Amino acid sequence: MNRLTTSWGEFDLTRFPEDARDPLRAWDASDEYLLRCLDGIEGAAPPVDLSGTVVVVDDRWGALTVALAGRRPGRIRPVQISDSFLGRRATEANLARNGIGPASARLLTARDAPPERIDVLLIRVPKSLALLEDQLHRLAPAVHAGTVVVGTGMVREIHTSTLALFERLLGPTRTSLAARKARLIFCTPDPALPRTAGPWPLRYRLPADTGRLAGVAVTNHAGVFCADRLDIGTRFFLSKLPERHGPERVVDLGCGNGIVGTAAALANPEAEVTFIDESYSAVASAEATYRDNVKETAAAGGRSAARFLVGDGMADVPDGSVDLVLNNPPFHSHQATSDATARRMFGGARRALRPGGELWVVGNRHLGYHVRLRRLFGNCETVAGDPKFVVLRAVKHS
C-alpha cells in the first residue's frame, strides 16, 4: 500500500487484487499532475470549479475518483467511467480504505450510458487509442461550451494521434509542459463540431486459412486486443485446440472477443462454455461473437449453453466444476510488463478444474509459463510450438 499526498489530504491506495509481490503503485505522476492542475497549482489558474457534474474516465485504480470524493465529502460526487472490473473493484476498496462512503462516487462501466450533461471531464488517457476514440464519441453529446476538459497521461502515452482525436471529436486542443514525465491535455469544447456515430464495434470474418473456422464472424468493441484482425497468437492457438466430444464445462479465460470459446462451442455442441474477462467491452464482444455463430441449445439440467462473466478471473467459478480451461493470458498491466495476471489465472484455473481437468495455455515462448505450470500442477506438456509461441497443457491430478 502507498499513500497519495494531495494539497487537500492524503489517501492510502492499492491496486486490486492486492498482491504483495506486485511493486506497482495505484497511481503515477500523471494522476498527481492532474490533481495539482485542478487545484490551480500547475497547468491551470484559477482552480477548476468542481461544483457541477464531474466525470472521470479510465481512472485505472481509483486514485482520481477517491481523491475527488474525499476532497469535500458530500459536495463532490464524481462519476467514474471505466472498462475495467478490477479498476472498479480497486476504486470501491480504496474508497472504503479511506473512510469514504460508497455513495460518494457513482461508478459506471464503459457499456453504460454516460451522464446527459458533463461540466468537468477528466480523462486518464488509455493505452488503447480505439478505446479513447469510442469514449470521446460517447461523451461528446454531454459536453457543452463551458465544460472543462483535461486529459492526463505519461509522455510516452500521449501522441500526436491522441491530440488529434480530442481536436476532431471535442474541440481545439493543446498540451502542457512535461512534469516528471507526465503531460496534461487541455481541450476547449466546440459545440459546432458535427456529431458523428463512432465506428465501434468492428466486425470481420475469419479468413479461409483458418480451416473449419473460415467465415466465422468476430465482433470487437473498442479496446479489445487486436480488434481489426485475428492476432497471430490466437490464430496459432485455434489451430491446436483439443478435439473433445460430449457434455463438458469449458471456460474461455481472458476471453477477449470470445473467438477461442466460440471455436470450442462449434467443435463440441454439447459443451457448456463460460466466457470470462475483466473488461466489460471484451465480454460484450464475446457474447456478440458467440451469438452470431452458435445456435444455442439447452444443455443438461436446463442450463444455458453459454455464460458471460465480467470478473476477477476464476473467482466466481466453483471449485472442481470445470473440465477444460482455455487461456491466452496478458503479460502487460497497462504499460508495465507483469506476470501477476497470468499467475492468478493459472491458480484460479487449477482450483476450478475437476480432477483430470485440463488447462491449455498459449503464450510467447520467452515468458516461460511452463516453469510456473509445472510448479503449480506438477506437470506441463508442450503440445505445439513455433519460434514465437507455445501451446501448453497442464492436468489437475488431485
Phi and psi in degrees as a GROMACS rama.xvg file:
@    title "Ramachandran Plot"
@    xaxis  label "Phi"
@    yaxis  label "Psi"
@TYPE xy
-130.098  162.201  ASN-2
-112.893  122.361  ARG-3
-88.6204  122.871  LEU-4
-103.295  124.619  THR-5
-122.146  173.771  THR-6
-69.3499  -15.5406  SER-7
-117.151  8.10708  TRP-8
158.183  172.603  GLY-9
-115.82  145.995  GLU-10
-137.044  129.131  PHE-11
-83.6627  125.661  ASP-12
-133.673  148.589  LEU-13
-148.237  159.898  THR-14
-76.5093  169.572  ARG-15
-129.389  136.583  PHE-16
-73.1468  151.513  PRO-17
-67.7282  133.75  GLU-18
-142.94  113.169  ASP-19
-61.7901  -21.5257  ALA-20
-85.8529  -7.30238  ARG-21
-95.3049  109.367  ASP-22
-83.1828  -0.631579  PRO-23
-76.6365  140.55  LEU-24
-80.8741  166.86  ARG-25
-88.9009  8.10287  ALA-26
-156.5  171.539  TRP-27
-141.393  -171.066  ASP-28
-63.924  -26.7911  ALA-29
-70.9472  -34.6007  SER-30
-64.5103  -44.1756  ASP-31
-63.6299  -40.4261  GLU-32
-61.1232  -44.4244  TYR-33
-64.5435  -41.362  LEU-34
-65.2389  -37.5706  LEU-35
-66.3523  -37.1094  ARG-36
-61.6414  -45.4997  CYS-37
-60.6933  -29.0913  LEU-38
-90.2541  2.61873  ASP-39
78.7385  11.3996  GLY-40
-80.6929  -38.5018  ILE-41
-141.824  144.965  GLU-42
80.9903  -24.0832  GLY-43
-153.232  142.253  ALA-44
-147.119  137.683  ALA-45
-75.1163  -174.048  PRO-46
-56.3199  150.074  PRO-47
-73.3264  134.312  VAL-48
-72.6102  116.703  ASP-49
-108.03  26.0761  LEU-50
-82.4398  -16.228  SER-51
-92.6362  -153.17  GLY-52
-81.9452  115.962  THR-53
-105.359  121.543  VAL-54
-114.63  130.446  VAL-55
-115.53  121.342  VAL-56
-110.629  133.523  VAL-57
60.3332  39.2278  ASP-58
-75.1909  99.7414  ASP-59
-57.2926  -46.7807  ARG-60
-127.566  15.6049  TRP-61
89.9148  7.86979  GLY-62
-60.1035  -46.0735  ALA-63
-68.7708  -44.1822  LEU-64
-62.9663  -44.5187  THR-65
-65.1835  -44.1979  VAL-66
-63.0497  -40.688  ALA-67
-69.8644  -43.462  LEU-68
-65.5682  -30.1885  ALA-69
-89.0661  -5.86444  GLY-70
-67.5641  -52.9035  ARG-71
-135.289  84.277  ARG-72
-49.7546  127.662  PRO-73
87.7558  -15.7483  GLY-74
-101.514  -29.2516  ARG-75
-116.96  119.424  ILE-76
-118.725  84.6007  ARG-77
-64.1001  149.946  PRO-78
-104.672  116.401  VAL-79
-96.9921  133.403  GLN-80
-119.297  120.129  ILE-81
-142.826  147.2  SER-82
-93.334  -1.29276  ASP-83
-106.744  120.667  SER-84
-62.1224  -42.4819  PHE-85
-65.7247  -37.9899  LEU-86
-63.6857  -38.8388  GLY-87
-65.2477  -44.8568  ARG-88
-63.9593  -37.9681  ARG-89
-61.5457  -42.049  ALA-90
-61.9743  -46.4702  THR-91
-60.08  -44.7942  GLU-92
-66.7882  -38.7703  ALA-93
-72.6689  -33.4097  ASN-94
-60.6113  -48.4359  LEU-95
-64.448  -39.0271  ALA-96
-61.3658  -30.2425  ARG-97
-102.446  14.5407  ASN-98
70.495  25.5739  GLY-99
-104.537  122.337  ILE-100
-63.7332  151.885  GLY-101
-61.9398  -25.1034  PRO-102
-75.1443  -5.02927  ALA-103
-77.2094  -10.6571  SER-104
-143.702  149.305  ALA-105
-107.743  122.605  ARG-106
-107.525  118.408  LEU-107
-116.069  155.099  LEU-108
-95.7214  168.726  THR-109
-65.7438  -16.9859  ALA-110
-92.6125  -8.38918  ARG-111
-81.8975  156.806  ASP-112
-70.7421  132.852  ALA-113
-75.4083  169.187  PRO-114
-57.4342  152.266  PRO-115
-74.3277  -24.2887  GLU-116
-136.732  134.588  ARG-117
-125.113  124.6  ILE-118
-98.6931  -31.2621  ASP-119
-134.034  122.574  VAL-120
-117.824  116.179  LEU-121
-115.035  124.185  LEU-122
-124.216  118.187  ILE-123
-84.4734  108.654  ARG-124
-56.8137  121.989  VAL-125
-77.8385  164.954  PRO-126
-64.6387  -34.3787  LYS-127
-90.4295  118.718  SER-128
-65.1988  -33.8803  LEU-129
-62.9141  -41.8665  ALA-130
-63.518  -41.6696  LEU-131
-60.7352  -43.947  LEU-132
-58.9304  -47.2672  GLU-133
-62.9458  -41.7379  ASP-134
-63.3193  -44.7563  GLN-135
-65.3577  -37.5801  LEU-136
-60.1529  -43.2978  HIS-137
-70.3103  -34.8456  ARG-138
-87.0365  -24.2288  LEU-139
-53.3833  -42.1523  ALA-140
-62.6616  -21.1934  PRO-141
-91.2591  -9.00736  ALA-142
-88.3724  138.667  VAL-143
-122.374  177.423  HIS-144
-60.4833  -28.8761  ALA-145
-92.9006  1.81874  GLY-146
-67.3021  132.312  THR-147
-87.2319  120.561  VAL-148
-117.918  118.868  VAL-149
-132.33  125.682  VAL-150
-105.892  159.764  GLY-151
-147.555  151.47  THR-152
-178.694  167.569  GLY-153
-73.1616  154.479  MET-154
-53.6979  -38.7609  VAL-155
-68.984  -13.5621  ARG-156
-96.9748  -12.8378  GLU-157
-110.014  117.434  ILE-158
-121.745  173.858  HIS-159
-57.1288  -38.5572  THR-160
-65.3421  -32.2112  SER-161
-63.9021  -48.6539  THR-162
-65.1017  -36.8884  LEU-163
-62.2021  -36.4275  ALA-164
-65.0522  -46.9721  LEU-165
-57.6642  -45.2255  PHE-166
-62.9503  -44.0908  GLU-167
-73.4844  -35.9337  ARG-168
-100.118  -23.3575  LEU-169
-119.692  -47.0363  LEU-170
155.962  -174.562  GLY-171
-51.5077  137.463  PRO-172
-134.854  140.513  THR-173
-140.163  167.205  ARG-174
-119.054  161.013  THR-175
-87.1553  173.947  SER-176
-68.6079  155.392  LEU-177
-76.2734  143.899  ALA-178
-139.336  119.619  ALA-179
50.6689  43.1956  ARG-180
65.4365  20.4772  LYS-181
-116.333  159.237  ALA-182
-144.448  150.233  ARG-183
-108.588  153.041  LEU-184
-118.501  125.888  ILE-185
-112.127  125.463  PHE-186
-126.208  133.093  CYS-187
-103.133  109.62  THR-188
-60.6751  139.435  PRO-189
-117.901  101.354  ASP-190
-62.0738  -16.7155  PRO-191
-80.4737  -11.4838  ALA-192
-63.3862  138.99  LEU-193
-66.6346  138.827  PRO-194
-97.1414  110.841  ARG-195
-109.622  157.363  THR-196
-71.4275  143.405  ALA-197
-73.2719  160.908  GLY-198
-82.5459  -3.67804  PRO-199
-98.5491  147.77  TRP-200
-79.4244  158.833  PRO-201
-93.3947  145.874  LEU-202
-132.072  138.76  ARG-203
-147.885  169.464  TYR-204
-113.945  145.151  ARG-205
-65.5659  141.886  LEU-206
-73.4464  171.41  PRO-207
-62.3841  -28.5483  ALA-208
-81.2944  12.3299  ASP-209
-98.6159  16.93  THR-210
63.6174  -126.147  GLY-211
-64.9842  -16.4833  ARG-212
-91.097  -1.54134  LEU-213
-55.0864  131.596  ALA-214
89.1958  -8.48232  GLY-215
-63.8551  133.243  VAL-216
-83.587  135.238  ALA-217
-122.5  132.959  VAL-218
-112.522  135.538  THR-219
-132.004  116.248  ASN-220
-78.7371  163.285  HIS-221
-59.3466  139.25  ALA-222
94.027  -12.9899  GLY-223
-75.4928  139.375  VAL-224
-56.1442  133.406  PHE-225
52.1752  61.4681  CYS-226
-73.6903  -23.1917  ALA-227
-101.598  2.76661  ASP-228
-165.864  167.147  ARG-229
-79.2163  121.096  LEU-230
-72.6588  155.934  ASP-231
-68.8356  -30.6189  ILE-232
-66.6043  -45.5885  GLY-233
-65.9603  -39.3717  THR-234
-57.5374  -44.8597  ARG-235
-64.9127  -42.0645  PHE-236
-61.9379  -44.7148  PHE-237
-59.149  -33.9043  LEU-238
-76.1888  -11.0544  SER-239
-118.853  6.35127  LYS-240
-61.2076  145.92  LEU-241
-67.8754  144.477  PRO-242
-91.9158  114.443  GLU-243
-132.418  154.81  ARG-244
-139.23  156.594  HIS-245
90.6541  169.583  GLY-246
-61.3922  130.85  PRO-247
-162.781  162.45  GLU-248
-108.566  123.471  ARG-249
-119.219  141.292  VAL-250
-119.787  126.608  VAL-251
-94.0204  97.7133  ASP-252
-92.4173  122.23  LEU-253
72.9102  52.5017  GLY-254
-68.606  -22.6145  CYS-255
56.465  -128.441  GLY-256
-78.7348  -0.136849  ASN-257
83.7135  9.7949  GLY-258
-68.3087  -32.4501  ILE-259
-67.5539  -48.1354  VAL-260
-65.3339  -36.305  GLY-261
-64.3998  -41.0484  THR-262
-61.5363  -39.7132  ALA-263
-64.6553  -38.8293  ALA-264
-68.4722  -38.284  ALA-265
-67.852  -35.9154  LEU-266
-75.1416  -28.9613  ALA-267
-135.448  91.4192  ASN-268
-60.2664  -17.353  PRO-269
-88.3519  -3.30973  GLU-270
-77.0651  141.54  ALA-271
-101.187  114.531  GLU-272
-106.153  133.285  VAL-273
-112.828  127.047  THR-274
-103.31  126.233  PHE-275
-130.593  134.097  ILE-276
-155.71  158.824  ASP-277
-90.126  -4.35579  GLU-278
-97.3039  125.306  SER-279
-63.2512  -37.4072  TYR-280
-70.0008  -34.9019  SER-281
-64.1248  -46.2121  ALA-282
-66.0734  -36.8627  VAL-283
-63.301  -37.8807  ALA-284
-65.2454  -44.8503  SER-285
-61.9416  -41.1366  ALA-286
-64.5742  -41.9561  GLU-287
-64.6791  -42.3655  ALA-288
-61.0064  -46.1275  THR-289
-63.6077  -49.8922  TYR-290
-62.082  -31.7872  ARG-291
-75.0112  -16.0193  ASP-292
-123.417  -21.3668  ASN-293
-116.813  126.138  VAL-294
-83.2962  108.891  LYS-295
-77.3225  136.748  GLU-296
-124.771  159.278  THR-297
-72.1054  126.736  ALA-298
-86.0361  179.448  ALA-299
-55.3795  138.543  ALA-300
77.796  8.78922  GLY-301
79.6657  11.9832  GLY-302
-72.5852  152.407  ARG-303
-68.337  148.917  SER-304
-75.3754  -9.95629  ALA-305
-148.178  146.582  ALA-306
-130.259  152.315  ARG-307
-131.745  114.276  PHE-308
-122.21  127.409  LEU-309
-95.0422  119.88  VAL-310
-173.667  -172.946  GLY-311
-90.4569  83.3179  ASP-312
55.4474  -129.391  GLY-313
-91.6467  15.301  MET-314
-58.138  -32.1387  ALA-315
-98.0208  10.011  ASP-316
-100.881  125.902  VAL-317
-62.0673  151.438  PRO-318
-58.9438  139.567  ASP-319
61.8061  27.8413  GLY-320
-108.911  -0.934727  SER-321
-121.168  142.495  VAL-322
-93.8053  -33.4354  ASP-323
-148.226  130.887  LEU-324
-118.577  128.497  VAL-325
-111.09  129.273  LEU-326
-146.408  127.146  ASN-327
-120.841  84.7264  ASN-328
-72.7691  143.733  PRO-329
-74.2767  150.347  PRO-330
-121.74  23.4762  PHE-331
-127.756  141.28  HIS-332
-113.817  97.7431  SER-333
57.4768  -117.882  HIS-334
-90.5859  -9.90089  GLN-335
-92.1387  138.794  ALA-336
-82.54  128.438  THR-337
-156.378  143.66  SER-338
-100.081  11.1994  ASP-339
-60.9025  -41.6368  ALA-340
-66.1041  -44.0895  THR-341
-61.2177  -42.2571  ALA-342
-57.221  -45.9688  ARG-343
-67.1577  -39.0229  ARG-344
-64.0533  -44.4687  MET-345
-64.2314  -44.6615  PHE-346
-64.2463  -41.2865  GLY-347
-66.0831  -36.8824  GLY-348
-64.1901  -44.8026  ALA-349
-61.262  -42.0102  ARG-350
-62.7983  -41.4151  ARG-351
-80.1123  -20.9329  ALA-352
-72.699  144.209  LEU-353
-76.6899  161.932  ARG-354
-56.7515  129.158  PRO-355
91.849  -10.0794  GLY-356
-70.5006  158.671  GLY-357
-125.487  142.344  GLU-358
-109.954  123.049  LEU-359
-110.848  128.187  TRP-360
-128.673  137.811  VAL-361
-114.223  140.674  VAL-362
-161.911  163.415  GLY-363
-61.0093  136.563  ASN-364
-56.3964  -38.2223  ARG-365
-70.565  -11.9678  HIS-366
-75.2903  -18.8194  LEU-367
65.0028  37.4216  GLY-368
-61.8488  -25.5346  TYR-369
-59.8398  -32.4426  HIS-370
-65.0979  -47.5859  VAL-371
-67.8763  -39.5259  ARG-372
-66.1527  -40.1594  LEU-373
-64.8232  -38.1992  ARG-374
-67.2847  -37.324  ARG-375
-81.0306  -43.0855  LEU-376
-99.676  -16.7952  PHE-377
81.6938  4.01261  GLY-378
-162.057  156.194  ASN-379
-166.017  124.966  CYS-380
-111.973  135.71  GLU-381
-84.7522  110.4  THR-382
-77.0642  -41.2883  VAL-383
-161.208  159.142  ALA-384
-159.746  156.103  GLY-385
-137.131  -176.871  ASP-386
-58.1453  -21.6887  PRO-387
-108.986  -39.5635  LYS-388
-121.683  156.581  PHE-389
-131.911  147.197  VAL-390
-109.377  124.471  VAL-391
-116.868  149.102  LEU-392
-129.951  124.959  ARG-393
-123.191  139.792  ALA-394
-114.704  133.472  VAL-395
-84.444  113.48  LYS-396
-89.2407  -25.1605  HIS-397
